[in-house]
Amino acid sequence: MSTSSAPATGVAGADPAARARVLTDAATNGDRRALARLLTAVENRTPIAEAALRVLYPKAGRAHIVGITGAPGAGKSTLVAVLIAEARRAGRAVGVVAVDPSSPITGGALLGDRVRMQAHAADADVFIRSMASRGHAGGLAATSAAAAAVLDACDFDLVLIETVGTGQSEVEVAAAADTTVVLEAPEMGDEIQAIKAGLLEVADIVVVNKGDRPGAQRTASQLRAMLVAVARVGAADRGHHGATEGSVVPPSILTTRGRPRPKQPEVLITTATSGDGIPELLAALNRHRGLGREGPGAAARLARAQAQVWSILAERTRASLAESHRRAGTTAILQAVADHELDPFAAADRLLATLRE
């Protein structure tokens, strides 16, 4: 990978498409300042970002995109830092999209992840970008998937998306990643909560981090037992409903937002602070990537495409309804719903009809 650091020039004053072309050419040739500017444009959803993504998207699709999620305090940032080091020892270029809580003052990222990953700051083949969640639900920033695509197009072979720290319903990372890693910490009482939250439904790999603590082995055993039990219940359900012979998980577990998951995710133990278990984790990631373009890998890409396109459609639909020549009609329909003169379903139908006019 080229590591040129010369700043992109000839950008000021040009139209967005021309400015995007200059930045994308520089970024794909190794200019890290140009890459940083591109990611800023993506995060801020500027016209340059859309023009740049139109150029970069055909160049993407080669990286292994890994989502790392779990409850706050599970050690996600520390694990990402040592996983970067392990991948670099294997000669892989690593990009990181680290989603931080938003600053209540500026709305920007608090940069906590960069503080933990300073050991890689001087490595030209590591690029770490903190992004503010800006209140977006699901543990990600709204533009995380687009940022990952930019890093992919710039020849980062491994792209890690670290979530802000998920709650019970926040499993959006599964739609943004080829492989989803769910972190659990021992003796936190989160095992049943993880099942209830649906986090284990989207997991391709489950990691019990802080393996040097008492109870780590027991937590891993409990998780394995629960996953086996879920699989057995699923097998019974699918058999009862005439499912294909050999299936071991029910449709509700097999798919999350259209994304098949393995019959039973691996459960690993790591200690990120010492690096124990990290080579085994990278090997597990490589095995999951090696499933090929068919099966779970292909389904994950399709789910990611669906999530991205649906998000853009929703955003553009809202923008169209807010256009000046539609604004009054849209407001009137919404007011009718507020006054209980019109039900929300009829209102939605009428708003969709106005888009066809």
N, C-alpha and C positions, 0 to 999 in steps of 0.2 A: 504494500500500500504506500502510495506517495505521501510524504509528510510535509509538503510545502506549507509554509506559514505566511507567505506574502498575502497582503490584504487584497480582496477583490476591488478592482478599480473600474471606473467608467460606469458607475451605477447611478449616481445622483442625477436627477432630472429626467431620466428615461422613463418610458411607460412601464407598467408592472411586468408585462411579458418580457421586455428587454432586460429589465433589472433582474428578473427571475433567472433568465438565461445566463447572465453573467455570474450570479451567485451559484447556480447549479453547476456550471462548468468549473468554477473554482473549487467548490466543495467536493465534487467527485474526483478532482485532481489532488485532493489532500489538504486543501486550505481550511484549517480548523476555524479560523475567524469567520470565513464565509459560511461554514457549516453552522456555527453558533448563530449567525445572523438569520440563516434560513429557519432554524428551529424557533427563534424568537418570532419570526413572521408567522410560522405555523401556530405557535401558541396564541398569538394575538389575532389569528384568522384574518390576515391582511390579504388584499388582492395579489400581492407577490406570492403568498403561500399557495394559493390555488394554482397560479400559473406555474410555480415551481413543481408542485406535485404532479401536474399534467406531464411535465418533462421527466420527472424522476420515477414515476410509478412503473413504467415499462422496464426500468433498470432494477427494480426491486424483485423480491420473491425468492432470493437465494439464501438469505440469512435464516438461522434458527431463532425464532422469537419465543422467549421463555418468560412467562409471567410468574412472579413470586409474590405470594399473598399470605395473609395470616393475621392473627390478632396483634394489636400493638404490644410490644414487649417480647415478641417471639424471637427477635434477633434477625430480622430481615436484612437490614442494612449491613450488619456485620457479616452475615452469610454472603451477601452479594460481593462484598469487598474481597473475601477470600476466594470466592468462586471466580472472580476476575483474575486473581493471581494464578489460580490453577489453569484457567483457560489460556492465559498468556504463556505459561510454561509449555503448553501444547502448541504454541505458535499461532493462536487464534486472535483476531482483532475483535475487541469487545466494545459494544455501545450500550449505554445504560440510560434508560428513562426512569428517573427516580421521582415519584410523585410525592410531594411534601404538602403538609397542611398550608393553607393560605395565611399570609400575614393579615391580621385584622386591621392593620394600619394601611399597608400599601397594596394588599391583594396579591403580592408576589409570594414565591416559595420561600420557606424559612431556611432552606439550604442545609438542613440537618444531615442529609445523606452525603453531601459533598464533604462535610467535615469528617465523616467516618472513612471516606475513600481517598483522602489526600495522598496516600502512598502511591497512587497511580496517576497523580496529576501531571507528572513529567513524561509519561509514556505516550508517544504519538499514536500508538495503536489502541489506546483506550480513550473513549470520549464519554463523559458523564454529564448528563443534562438534568438538572432539577426543574420540575414543572409544578406550578401551583395547582392544587385541585380546584380552587376558586368555587368551592361549594358543590362541585359536580359529584353526584352520588355514584356509588359503585367502586370507590377506592381508587379511581383513575381520574386524570384530567380529561376533559372532553376531547383533547387533541392528541392523546397518548399514542393511539394507533397510527396516526399520520406521522408523528415524530419517529416512531419505530420504522415506518416505511422509508423516511428520509435516511436514517442510519443504515438501513438495509441497502439502499441504492448507493450509498457511499462506501460499500465494500466491508462493512462490519459483519463478520461471519456469525457472531453470537450477539443477539440483542436482548438485554434483560429489562423487563418492565417491572419495577418494584412498586407495589401499591402503597397508599398512604396508611394502611392498617384498616382491615375490613371489619365490618360488623356482621350481623346475622344475615342480612339480605344482600350483601354486596359481593357478587360473584362475577362482575362484569369482565374481569381480567380474562376469563375463559374464552370470551369472544374476541380477544385481542391477541391471543398467543397460540403458538403451535403446541406448546407444552405448558401445563400449569402445575406449579409446585406450591403446595400448601404447607406452611410451617405451623407446628404446634410446639409448645414448651411443656416440659414435664411438671406434674403437680399443680397445674393451673385450673384443673376442673373443666377444661374446654372440650374434652373428647365428645361428650354428648351434645354440647352446644354446637360443635362443628357439624355433626350429623344433622341437627335441627336447622342449622343455617344454610345447609346445602353446599358448604365449602367442599366437603368430601365428595360430593357428587360431581364437581368439576375438576377434582384432583387427578392428575396423571401420575404424580409422585407426591407422597406425603413424607415430610421430614420432621422428625422429632429433634429439634435443636436443643442446645445446652445439654448434650448427652453426658456431661460430667456431673450433672446434678443427680441427687437421689431420686429414684422413681422414673428415670428416663426409659430404662428397659421395660418397666411395667407399663408405662404409657404407650410405648410402641406395641407391646403385646396386646393391650386393650384395643388399640386402633385396628390392629390386624384382625382381632377376633370380631370386632364390630363390622369391619368390611366383609369378612367371610359370612357373617350372619345376614347382612344386607343382601349379599349375592345369593344366599340360599333362599331367602324370602322371595327375591326376584325370580329365581328359577321356578319356584312353585307358582308364582303369579303368572309367569309367561306360559308355563305348562298348562295351567288352568284355562288360559285364554287362547290356547292353541298356537303358542309361539313356535318359532323354528327350533327344531331339536338342537340341543347343544348350547342354546342361549342361557346365560346365567344371571342376567340382570334385567329388571323390568324396564319398560319404555321410559318411565319417569326418571330412572337412574341412567339408562343408556344414553339419553340425550339431554343436554342442557342448552337451550337456545339453538337446537339443531346440531349440536356438536357431540358426536359419540365419544365416549371415554373408554379406556381399557376395562376389561371385565373386572379387574381388581388392581388398583394402583399399588405400586411398590411402597413399602414403608421403610424408610432409612433413618439412621440415627447419626447426627453430626454434632460436633462441638466447634462452632465457628471461630471462637476465640483462639483455639489451638490448631485448627485446620483438620482435626480428626473427622474422617468420613467425607471430606470434600472431594477427593479423587473418586470415591464411589458414587457420589452424587453426579459429578460430571459424566462418569461412565453411564449412569442411568439416563441422563439427558441424551447422550449420544445414542443409546439403544432406542429411546423413544423417537428420536429424529430418524433413525434408521428404519422405521416402519414404512418409509417410502411415500410416494405420492398417492397411493391408494390407502383406503382404510382411514384410521383416525387422523392421520396427517392431512389427507385431502379434505376430510370433513371439517377440520379446524380452519383450513384456509377458506372454505366456502362460508363458514359461519362468520369469519372475520370480514369477508367481502360483504356479506349481508348486513352486518352491523354497521359498517362504514357507509354503505349506500343508503340504508334506511335512515341513518342519522343525518346525512346530507339532504335527503328528501324531506325529512321533517323540518329541518332548519329552513330550507328554501320555501316550503309550503307556508310556514309562519311568516317569512319575509314577504311572500307574495300577498298574503292576506293583509299585511300591514302597509302595502303600497297605498299611496294617496287616493287613487281612484277607487279603492276597495275599502278603505279604512272606515268610512261612515257606515257602510253596510255591515261590515264585520262587527263594529261596535253595537249596532242595533240588534244584531242576532244574539250577541253575548248578553246584552241587557235584557232581552226577552227570556233568556235562560235564567238570569239572575232574578227576574220577576216571576219565575215559574209559569210563564206564558208559553214556553216552548221547552220541550225536553232536550237534553244534550245530544241524543242520537239524531233527532231531526235537525238540530242546529249544525251538527257536523256534516250531514248530508247537504244542507243548504250552502255551507261554506265551500265544500268540495265542488258543488255546482257552479259557484262563482268563479272558480279557477278554470273551468272549462269554457267560460264565456269569452 
